[in-house]
Amino acid sequence: MAVATLIITISSQAFADRTVRGVVVKVDGIAGIVSVREMQTGAAGAISYGAAEEFKVQDPLLFDAVRLGDEVIFSASDRNGAMTITKLSEQ
């Protein structure tokens, strides 16, 4: 029974992970949030942007690494009910 619970926990966590590519539109170090407008690739390579989405930040040092307008790619996962950036790289 414990093995089945562990497998379900790992599986649900893997589905919660996602990779996002977008542009930083807000950095709020006090609230611990970075807002990103996700890039969406359309037909013929056209790039459009979706609505801005807020992400919690796992590592506070991230606030020294990103600025408004930076293009970023990051991994986010569900942590305590909030999508949280776990890895980030600038473009």
A tleap script that builds the chain and sets N, CA, C and O, in Angstrom:
source leaprc.protein.ff14SB
mol = sequence {
  NMET ALA VAL ALA THR LEU ILE ILE THR ILE
  SER SER GLN ALA PHE ALA ASP ARG THR VAL
  ARG GLY VAL VAL VAL LYS VAL ASP GLY ILE
  ALA GLY ILE VAL SER VAL ARG GLU MET GLN
  THR GLY ALA ALA GLY ALA ILE SER TYR GLY
  ALA ALA GLU GLU PHE LYS VAL GLN ASP PRO
  LEU LEU PHE ASP ALA VAL ARG LEU GLY ASP
  GLU VAL ILE PHE SER ALA SER ASP ARG ASN
  GLY ALA MET THR ILE THR LYS LEU SER GLU
  CGLN
}
set mol.1.N position { 0.826 -1.182 0.000 }
set mol.1.CA position { 0.000 0.000 0.000 }
set mol.1.C position { 0.880 1.259 0.000 }
set mol.1.O position { 0.576 2.216 -0.712 }
set mol.2.N position { 1.947 1.271 0.775 }
set mol.2.CA position { 2.833 2.435 0.841 }
set mol.2.C position { 3.495 2.687 -0.506 }
set mol.2.O position { 3.683 3.838 -0.900 }
set mol.3.N position { 3.851 1.611 -1.220 }
set mol.3.CA position { 4.478 1.757 -2.539 }
set mol.3.C position { 3.495 2.408 -3.511 }
set mol.3.O position { 3.879 3.292 -4.277 }
set mol.4.N position { 2.236 1.983 -3.486 }
set mol.4.CA position { 1.223 2.561 -4.368 }
set mol.4.C position { 1.037 4.044 -4.072 }
set mol.4.O position { 0.898 4.841 -5.000 }
set mol.5.N position { 1.032 4.427 -2.806 }
set mol.5.CA position { 0.891 5.835 -2.429 }
set mol.5.C position { 2.074 6.643 -2.932 }
set mol.5.O position { 1.899 7.755 -3.431 }
set mol.6.N position { 3.284 6.092 -2.804 }
set mol.6.CA position { 4.482 6.770 -3.276 }
set mol.6.C position { 4.427 6.963 -4.782 }
set mol.6.O position { 4.765 8.041 -5.272 }
set mol.7.N position { 4.013 5.954 -5.522 }
set mol.7.CA position { 3.927 6.057 -6.979 }
set mol.7.C position { 2.905 7.109 -7.381 }
set mol.7.O position { 3.157 7.888 -8.300 }
set mol.8.N position { 1.770 7.147 -6.721 }
set mol.8.CA position { 0.747 8.147 -7.026 }
set mol.8.C position { 1.271 9.544 -6.729 }
set mol.8.O position { 1.030 10.467 -7.508 }
set mol.9.N position { 1.975 9.718 -5.630 }
set mol.9.CA position { 2.530 11.020 -5.274 }
set mol.9.C position { 3.548 11.482 -6.305 }
set mol.9.O position { 3.516 12.636 -6.731 }
set mol.10.N position { 4.446 10.600 -6.708 }
set mol.10.CA position { 5.464 10.942 -7.703 }
set mol.10.C position { 4.804 11.255 -9.038 }
set mol.10.O position { 5.187 12.220 -9.699 }
set mol.11.N position { 3.821 10.459 -9.448 }
set mol.11.CA position { 3.148 10.676 -10.723 }
set mol.11.C position { 2.420 12.009 -10.741 }
set mol.11.O position { 2.507 12.746 -11.723 }
set mol.12.N position { 1.710 12.329 -9.683 }
set mol.12.CA position { 0.961 13.583 -9.659 }
set mol.12.C position { 1.906 14.777 -9.640 }
set mol.12.O position { 1.589 15.826 -10.201 }
set mol.13.N position { 3.060 14.630 -9.002 }
set mol.13.CA position { 4.027 15.716 -8.968 }
set mol.13.C position { 4.632 15.921 -10.355 }
set mol.13.O position { 4.866 17.060 -10.757 }
set mol.14.N position { 4.890 14.840 -11.094 }
set mol.14.CA position { 5.464 14.949 -12.425 }
set mol.14.C position { 4.504 15.670 -13.366 }
set mol.14.O position { 4.947 16.446 -14.212 }
set mol.15.N position { 3.203 15.431 -13.239 }
set mol.15.CA position { 2.232 16.103 -14.086 }
set mol.15.C position { 2.110 17.577 -13.735 }
set mol.15.O position { 1.720 18.374 -14.589 }
set mol.16.N position { 2.425 17.959 -12.523 }
set mol.16.CA position { 2.310 19.344 -12.099 }
set mol.16.C position { 3.468 20.188 -12.628 }
set mol.16.O position { 3.335 21.408 -12.713 }
set mol.17.N position { 4.599 19.578 -12.986 }
set mol.17.CA position { 5.744 20.312 -13.517 }
set mol.17.C position { 5.432 20.817 -14.918 }
set mol.17.O position { 4.783 20.134 -15.709 }
set mol.18.N position { 5.903 22.019 -15.209 }
set mol.18.CA position { 5.747 22.526 -16.567 }
set mol.18.C position { 6.888 23.458 -16.888 }
set mol.18.O position { 7.491 24.052 -15.994 }
set mol.19.N position { 7.184 23.585 -18.170 }
set mol.19.CA position { 8.221 24.483 -18.636 }
set mol.19.C position { 7.548 25.650 -19.334 }
set mol.19.O position { 6.652 25.463 -20.157 }
set mol.20.N position { 7.988 26.856 -19.001 }
set mol.20.CA position { 7.376 28.067 -19.532 }
set mol.20.C position { 8.454 28.925 -20.186 }
set mol.20.O position { 9.552 29.079 -19.651 }
set mol.21.N position { 8.123 29.480 -21.350 }
set mol.21.CA position { 8.992 30.448 -22.019 }
set mol.21.C position { 8.191 31.732 -22.142 }
set mol.21.O position { 7.065 31.724 -22.639 }
set mol.22.N position { 8.776 32.844 -21.685 }
set mol.22.CA position { 8.031 34.087 -21.747 }
set mol.22.C position { 8.861 35.303 -21.402 }
set mol.22.O position { 10.089 35.245 -21.343 }
set mol.23.N position { 8.167 36.406 -21.174 }
set mol.23.CA position { 8.796 37.684 -20.866 }
set mol.23.C position { 8.351 38.123 -19.475 }
set mol.23.O position { 7.165 38.081 -19.148 }
set mol.24.N position { 9.311 38.539 -18.667 }
set mol.24.CA position { 9.021 39.009 -17.310 }
set mol.24.C position { 8.312 40.360 -17.405 }
set mol.24.O position { 8.828 41.297 -18.016 }
set mol.25.N position { 7.120 40.455 -16.794 }
set mol.25.CA position { 6.358 41.706 -16.829 }
set mol.25.C position { 6.227 42.348 -15.447 }
set mol.25.O position { 5.821 43.505 -15.339 }
set mol.26.N position { 6.569 41.604 -14.389 }
set mol.26.CA position { 6.506 42.159 -13.039 }
set mol.26.C position { 7.418 41.352 -12.127 }
set mol.26.O position { 7.457 40.124 -12.201 }
set mol.27.N position { 8.148 42.050 -11.270 }
set mol.27.CA position { 8.989 41.407 -10.265 }
set mol.27.C position { 8.617 42.033 -8.922 }
set mol.27.O position { 8.805 43.232 -8.715 }
set mol.28.N position { 8.087 41.214 -8.015 }
set mol.28.CA position { 7.662 41.701 -6.702 }
set mol.28.C position { 8.377 40.894 -5.622 }
set mol.28.O position { 7.891 39.853 -5.180 }
set mol.29.N position { 9.533 41.392 -5.208 }
set mol.29.CA position { 10.339 40.697 -4.211 }
set mol.29.C position { 9.676 40.629 -2.846 }
set mol.29.O position { 9.895 39.677 -2.097 }
set mol.30.N position { 8.878 41.618 -2.517 }
set mol.30.CA position { 8.202 41.626 -1.215 }
set mol.30.C position { 7.176 40.501 -1.135 }
set mol.30.O position { 7.093 39.801 -0.126 }
set mol.31.N position { 6.394 40.332 -2.203 }
set mol.31.CA position { 5.377 39.273 -2.230 }
set mol.31.C position { 5.966 37.924 -2.649 }
set mol.31.O position { 5.314 36.889 -2.508 }
set mol.32.N position { 7.211 37.935 -3.167 }
set mol.32.CA position { 7.848 36.694 -3.607 }
set mol.32.C position { 7.272 36.173 -4.908 }
set mol.32.O position { 7.160 34.962 -5.101 }
set mol.33.N position { 6.899 37.099 -5.818 }
set mol.33.CA position { 6.220 36.719 -7.055 }
set mol.33.C position { 6.913 37.332 -8.273 }
set mol.33.O position { 7.376 38.472 -8.236 }
set mol.34.N position { 6.970 36.551 -9.346 }
set mol.34.CA position { 7.394 37.030 -10.657 }
set mol.34.C position { 6.236 36.776 -11.610 }
set mol.34.O position { 5.706 35.666 -11.660 }
set mol.35.N position { 5.836 37.799 -12.368 }
set mol.35.CA position { 4.773 37.637 -13.360 }
set mol.35.C position { 5.410 37.513 -14.734 }
set mol.35.O position { 6.304 38.280 -15.092 }
set mol.36.N position { 4.934 36.533 -15.499 }
set mol.36.CA position { 5.497 36.251 -16.818 }
set mol.36.C position { 4.371 36.178 -17.837 }
set mol.36.O position { 3.332 35.564 -17.593 }
set mol.37.N position { 4.595 36.820 -18.992 }
set mol.37.CA position { 3.665 36.712 -20.114 }
set mol.37.C position { 4.215 35.618 -21.019 }
set mol.37.O position { 5.267 35.785 -21.636 }
set mol.38.N position { 3.502 34.503 -21.096 }
set mol.38.CA position { 3.986 33.320 -21.803 }
set mol.38.C position { 3.978 33.510 -23.313 }
set mol.38.O position { 3.000 33.994 -23.883 }
set mol.39.N position { 5.098 33.119 -23.967 }
set mol.39.CA position { 5.204 33.157 -25.427 }
set mol.39.C position { 4.485 31.948 -25.997 }
set mol.39.O position { 4.593 30.835 -25.481 }
set mol.40.N position { 3.754 32.188 -27.066 }
set mol.40.CA position { 3.062 31.103 -27.748 }
set mol.40.C position { 3.441 31.157 -29.222 }
set mol.40.O position { 3.276 32.190 -29.872 }
set mol.41.N position { 3.950 30.043 -29.749 }
set mol.41.CA position { 4.342 29.988 -31.147 }
set mol.41.C position { 3.144 29.553 -31.974 }
set mol.41.O position { 2.520 28.529 -31.699 }
set mol.42.N position { 2.834 30.342 -32.987 }
set mol.42.CA position { 1.694 30.042 -33.843 }
set mol.42.C position { 2.137 29.534 -35.205 }
set mol.42.O position { 3.276 29.100 -35.378 }
set mol.43.N position { 1.241 29.592 -36.155 }
set mol.43.CA position { 1.518 29.153 -37.520 }
set mol.43.C position { 2.630 29.994 -38.132 }
set mol.43.O position { 2.741 31.190 -37.859 }
set mol.44.N position { 3.431 29.372 -38.941 }
set mol.44.CA position { 4.525 30.026 -39.667 }
set mol.44.C position { 5.525 30.695 -38.729 }
set mol.44.O position { 6.192 31.656 -39.114 }
set mol.45.N position { 5.631 30.189 -37.496 }
set mol.45.CA position { 6.625 30.688 -36.562 }
set mol.45.C position { 6.282 32.021 -35.916 }
set mol.45.O position { 7.126 32.612 -35.242 }
set mol.46.N position { 5.060 32.504 -36.109 }
set mol.46.CA position { 4.655 33.767 -35.485 }
set mol.46.C position { 4.604 33.589 -33.969 }
set mol.46.O position { 4.153 32.556 -33.474 }
set mol.47.N position { 5.066 34.594 -33.245 }
set mol.47.CA position { 5.071 34.530 -31.786 }
set mol.47.C position { 4.032 35.509 -31.242 }
set mol.47.O position { 3.991 36.675 -31.632 }
set mol.48.N position { 3.206 35.014 -30.344 }
set mol.48.CA position { 2.241 35.883 -29.660 }
set mol.48.C position { 2.408 35.652 -28.163 }
set mol.48.O position { 3.104 34.730 -27.737 }
set mol.49.N position { 1.768 36.488 -27.384 }
set mol.49.CA position { 1.892 36.386 -25.937 }
set mol.49.C position { 0.526 36.192 -25.309 }
set mol.49.O position { -0.446 36.842 -25.695 }
set mol.50.N position { 0.460 35.296 -24.341 }
set mol.50.CA position { -0.775 35.052 -23.603 }
set mol.50.C position { -0.892 36.035 -22.455 }
set mol.50.O position { -0.132 36.997 -22.355 }
set mol.51.N position { -1.850 35.775 -21.602 }
set mol.51.CA position { -2.047 36.615 -20.420 }
set mol.51.C position { -0.891 36.413 -19.441 }
set mol.51.O position { -0.283 35.343 -19.403 }
set mol.52.N position { -0.595 37.430 -18.660 }
set mol.52.CA position { 0.463 37.318 -17.656 }
set mol.52.C position { -0.004 36.386 -16.546 }
set mol.52.O position { -1.169 36.392 -16.147 }
set mol.53.N position { 0.937 35.588 -16.063 }
set mol.53.CA position { 0.647 34.642 -14.988 }
set mol.53.C position { 1.666 34.846 -13.877 }
set mol.53.O position { 2.849 35.057 -14.145 }
set mol.54.N position { 1.207 34.782 -12.628 }
set mol.54.CA position { 2.095 34.966 -11.491 }
set mol.54.C position { 2.641 33.635 -11.007 }
set mol.54.O position { 1.926 32.634 -10.966 }
set mol.55.N position { 3.922 33.634 -10.638 }
set mol.55.CA position { 4.584 32.452 -10.117 }
set mol.55.C position { 5.297 32.820 -8.832 }
set mol.55.O position { 5.940 33.867 -8.753 }
set mol.56.N position { 5.189 31.974 -7.831 }
set mol.56.CA position { 5.982 32.127 -6.609 }
set mol.56.C position { 7.430 31.795 -6.960 }
set mol.56.O position { 7.701 31.145 -7.970 }
set mol.57.N position { 8.343 32.242 -6.127 }
set mol.57.CA position { 9.765 32.008 -6.355 }
set mol.57.C position { 10.319 31.156 -5.229 }
set mol.57.O position { 10.163 31.488 -4.054 }
set mol.58.N position { 10.976 30.042 -5.594 }
set mol.58.CA position { 11.552 29.139 -4.603 }
set mol.58.C position { 12.811 29.734 -3.994 }
set mol.58.O position { 13.012 29.645 -2.783 }
set mol.59.N position { 13.668 30.346 -4.823 }
set mol.59.CA position { 14.950 30.877 -4.371 }
set mol.59.C position { 14.928 32.409 -4.450 }
set mol.59.O position { 14.859 32.954 -5.552 }
set mol.60.N position { 14.983 33.116 -3.320 }
set mol.60.CA position { 14.931 34.583 -3.327 }
set mol.60.C position { 16.051 35.243 -4.134 }
set mol.60.O position { 15.909 36.397 -4.539 }
set mol.61.N position { 17.152 34.545 -4.375 }
set mol.61.CA position { 18.243 35.109 -5.184 }
set mol.61.C position { 17.811 35.339 -6.630 }
set mol.61.O position { 18.458 36.086 -7.364 }
set mol.62.N position { 16.729 34.703 -7.032 }
set mol.62.CA position { 16.210 34.887 -8.384 }
set mol.62.C position { 15.867 36.349 -8.650 }
set mol.62.O position { 15.978 36.818 -9.783 }
set mol.63.N position { 15.451 37.069 -7.613 }
set mol.63.CA position { 15.072 38.470 -7.797 }
set mol.63.C position { 16.253 39.346 -8.218 }
set mol.63.O position { 16.054 40.422 -8.781 }
set mol.64.N position { 17.479 38.894 -7.950 }
set mol.64.CA position { 18.666 39.615 -8.409 }
set mol.64.C position { 18.995 39.277 -9.856 }
set mol.64.O position { 19.755 40.000 -10.499 }
set mol.65.N position { 18.436 38.191 -10.377 }
set mol.65.CA position { 18.795 37.698 -11.703 }
set mol.65.C position { 17.860 38.155 -12.814 }
set mol.65.O position { 18.263 38.160 -13.977 }
set mol.66.N position { 16.624 38.540 -12.500 }
set mol.66.CA position { 15.673 38.903 -13.551 }
set mol.66.C position { 15.245 40.364 -13.446 }
set mol.66.O position { 15.191 40.942 -12.360 }
set mol.67.N position { 14.946 40.934 -14.595 }
set mol.67.CA position { 14.469 42.311 -14.685 }
set mol.67.C position { 13.260 42.349 -15.619 }
set mol.67.O position { 13.043 41.422 -16.400 }
set mol.68.N position { 12.489 43.408 -15.537 }
set mol.68.CA position { 11.366 43.585 -16.446 }
set mol.68.C position { 11.850 43.509 -17.890 }
set mol.68.O position { 12.872 44.098 -18.242 }
set mol.69.N position { 11.119 42.791 -18.712 }
set mol.69.CA position { 11.452 42.670 -20.130 }
set mol.69.C position { 12.383 41.524 -20.464 }
set mol.69.O position { 12.572 41.224 -21.643 }
set mol.70.N position { 12.976 40.868 -19.470 }
set mol.70.CA position { 13.851 39.726 -19.744 }
set mol.70.C position { 13.049 38.574 -20.338 }
set mol.70.O position { 11.953 38.261 -19.874 }
set mol.71.N position { 13.614 37.942 -21.380 }
set mol.71.CA position { 13.032 36.712 -21.905 }
set mol.71.C position { 13.631 35.553 -21.113 }
set mol.71.O position { 14.850 35.455 -20.970 }
set mol.72.N position { 12.772 34.683 -20.602 }
set mol.72.CA position { 13.221 33.599 -19.732 }
set mol.72.C position { 12.572 32.278 -20.124 }
set mol.72.O position { 11.514 32.240 -20.751 }
set mol.73.N position { 13.232 31.211 -19.739 }
set mol.73.CA position { 12.661 29.866 -19.790 }
set mol.73.C position { 12.823 29.313 -18.389 }
set mol.73.O position { 13.912 29.364 -17.817 }
set mol.74.N position { 11.732 28.780 -17.829 }
set mol.74.CA position { 11.840 28.247 -16.485 }
set mol.74.C position { 10.931 27.047 -16.288 }
set mol.74.O position { 9.979 26.820 -17.034 }
set mol.75.N position { 11.263 26.294 -15.261 }
set mol.75.CA position { 10.435 25.172 -14.836 }
set mol.75.C position { 9.669 25.606 -13.613 }
set mol.75.O position { 10.199 26.293 -12.740 }
set mol.76.N position { 8.410 25.198 -13.556 }
set mol.76.CA position { 7.567 25.524 -12.403 }
set mol.76.C position { 6.816 24.273 -11.995 }
set mol.76.O position { 6.453 23.445 -12.830 }
set mol.77.N position { 6.592 24.151 -10.713 }
set mol.77.CA position { 5.814 23.016 -10.216 }
set mol.77.C position { 4.883 23.498 -9.112 }
set mol.77.O position { 5.096 24.553 -8.514 }
set mol.78.N position { 3.864 22.718 -8.857 }
set mol.78.CA position { 2.877 23.055 -7.840 }
set mol.78.C position { 3.475 22.770 -6.465 }
set mol.78.O position { 3.787 21.626 -6.137 }
set mol.79.N position { 3.630 23.817 -5.675 }
set mol.79.CA position { 4.140 23.701 -4.313 }
set mol.79.C position { 3.120 24.324 -3.375 }
set mol.79.O position { 2.911 25.537 -3.396 }
set mol.80.N position { 2.489 23.502 -2.559 }
set mol.80.CA position { 1.494 23.983 -1.590 }
set mol.80.C position { 0.389 24.804 -2.255 }
set mol.80.O position { -0.062 25.815 -1.715 }
set mol.81.N position { -0.033 24.354 -3.431 }
set mol.81.CA position { -1.147 25.002 -4.121 }
set mol.81.C position { -0.791 26.198 -4.970 }
set mol.81.O position { -1.685 26.837 -5.525 }
set mol.82.N position { 0.498 26.531 -5.093 }
set mol.82.CA position { 0.912 27.675 -5.914 }
set mol.82.C position { 1.989 27.226 -6.897 }
set mol.82.O position { 2.910 26.497 -6.528 }
set mol.83.N position { 1.869 27.665 -8.148 }
set mol.83.CA position { 2.912 27.358 -9.121 }
set mol.83.C position { 4.165 28.122 -8.717 }
set mol.83.O position { 4.131 29.339 -8.536 }
set mol.84.N position { 5.274 27.394 -8.579 }
set mol.84.CA position { 6.512 27.953 -8.051 }
set mol.84.C position { 7.657 27.695 -9.016 }
set mol.84.O position { 7.836 26.570 -9.483 }
set mol.85.N position { 8.437 28.736 -9.321 }
set mol.85.CA position { 9.594 28.599 -10.206 }
set mol.85.C position { 10.667 27.817 -9.463 }
set mol.85.O position { 11.066 28.177 -8.355 }
set mol.86.N position { 11.133 26.726 -10.100 }
set mol.86.CA position { 12.164 25.899 -9.495 }
set mol.86.C position { 13.503 26.027 -10.211 }
set mol.86.O position { 14.550 25.860 -9.586 }
set mol.87.N position { 13.489 26.324 -11.523 }
set mol.87.CA position { 14.713 26.529 -12.310 }
set mol.87.C position { 14.438 27.628 -13.313 }
set mol.87.O position { 13.329 27.719 -13.840 }
set mol.88.N position { 15.437 28.474 -13.590 }
set mol.88.CA position { 15.242 29.575 -14.511 }
set mol.88.C position { 16.512 29.834 -15.292 }
set mol.88.O position { 17.614 29.732 -14.754 }
set mol.89.N position { 16.353 30.174 -16.580 }
set mol.89.CA position { 17.482 30.631 -17.372 }
set mol.89.C position { 17.013 31.763 -18.280 }
set mol.89.O position { 15.889 31.746 -18.781 }
set mol.90.N position { 17.893 32.752 -18.486 }
set mol.90.CA position { 17.581 33.866 -19.367 }
set mol.90.C position { 17.903 33.472 -20.792 }
set mol.90.O position { 18.754 32.618 -21.038 }
set mol.91.N position { 17.208 34.106 -21.736 }
set mol.91.CA position { 17.461 33.869 -23.157 }
set mol.91.C position { 18.456 34.856 -23.690 }
set mol.91.O position { 18.796 34.814 -24.872 }
savepdb mol mol.pdb
quit
